[in-house]
Amino acid sequence: MDNRTRLILLYDFYGPLLTDRQRELFELHHQYDLSLGEIAENFQISRQAVHDLLRRTVSQLHHYEEKLQLMVKHFQRQALLQQLEQALAGGNVDAARALAGQLKNS
């Protein structure tokens, strides 16, 4: 997964933990693709201030994932669900039960 996609996913998981300003600037830059200069002009702050805030925001998102691992756990559950669907489609009830148990514990 590329860095941009990873950042957007991290934002989806941890965005509510950010300040309103962090969320607003992150969305403008990463989701609406505004340049640092455009954002700075709109908020009447320096381009460097926008850069610093975005850098701290990205660092904070990575820190949250490092500690909470919500994104990693989400992808692990998705993989288990896919395996469970395959086991059920193949009629392998024992494997499906084992996978269901893993899902309960994840």
C-alpha positions in Angstrom: 0.0 0.0 0.0 1.4 3.4 -0.9 2.1 6.1 1.6 -0.9 8.3 0.6 -3.4 5.4 0.9 -1.9 4.5 4.3 -2.2 8.1 5.6 -5.9 8.2 4.5 -6.6 4.9 6.2 -4.9 6.1 9.4 -6.9 9.3 9.2 -10.1 7.2 8.8 -9.3 5.3 12.0 -7.8 8.1 14.1 -9.1 11.3 12.7 -11.6 11.8 15.6 -8.6 11.9 17.9 -7.1 15.0 16.2 -8.0 18.6 16.8 -10.4 20.4 14.5 -7.6 22.3 12.9 -5.5 19.2 12.3 -8.5 17.5 10.7 -9.3 20.5 8.5 -5.8 21.0 7.2 -5.2 17.3 6.7 -8.3 16.9 4.7 -7.5 20.0 2.6 -4.1 18.7 1.8 -4.5 14.9 1.6 -8.1 14.5 0.4 -8.8 17.7 -1.6 -5.2 17.9 -2.8 -4.6 21.6 -2.0 -1.0 22.7 -1.9 0.6 24.0 1.2 0.7 27.5 -0.3 -3.1 27.4 -1.0 -3.9 26.3 2.5 -1.6 28.9 4.0 -3.3 31.6 1.9 -6.8 30.5 2.9 -5.9 30.5 6.6 -3.6 33.5 6.4 -0.7 31.6 8.0 2.7 30.8 6.6 3.4 27.8 4.3 5.9 26.6 7.0 3.2 26.7 9.6 1.0 24.5 7.4 3.9 22.1 6.8 4.8 21.8 10.5 1.2 21.2 11.5 0.8 18.5 8.8 4.1 16.9 9.7 3.0 16.7 13.4 -0.4 15.4 12.4 1.1 12.6 10.3 3.5 11.8 13.1 0.6 11.6 15.6 -1.4 9.3 13.3 1.5 6.9 13.1 1.9 7.1 16.9 -1.7 6.2 17.4 -1.4 3.2 15.1 1.8 2.1 16.8 0.1 2.1 20.1 -3.5 1.0 19.2 -2.9 -1.0 16.0 -6.5 -0.6 14.9 -5.6 -0.6 11.2 -3.5 -3.8 11.5 -6.2 -5.6 13.4 -8.8 -4.5 10.9 -6.8 -6.0 8.0 -6.2 -9.2 10.0 -10.0 -9.5 10.6 -10.7 -8.9 6.9 -8.3 -11.7 6.0 -9.9 -14.1 8.5 -13.3 -13.2 7.2 -12.2 -14.0 3.6 -10.8 -17.3 4.8 -14.0 -18.1 6.6 -16.1 -17.4 3.5 -13.9 -19.7 1.5 -14.1 -22.4 4.1 -17.9 -22.1 4.2 -18.2 -22.1 0.4 -16.0 -25.2 0.3 -18.1 -26.9 3.0 -15.2 -27.2 5.4 -17.2 -26.8 8.7 -14.2 -27.6 10.9 -12.0 -25.0 9.3 -14.9 -22.5 9.5 -15.4 -23.1 13.2 -11.7 -22.6 13.8 -11.7 -19.4 11.9 -14.8 -18.2 13.7 -13.0 -18.8 17.0 -10.0 -16.8 15.8 -12.4 -13.9 14.8 -14.0 -13.9 18.3 -10.5 -13.6 19.9 -9.3 -10.9 17.6 
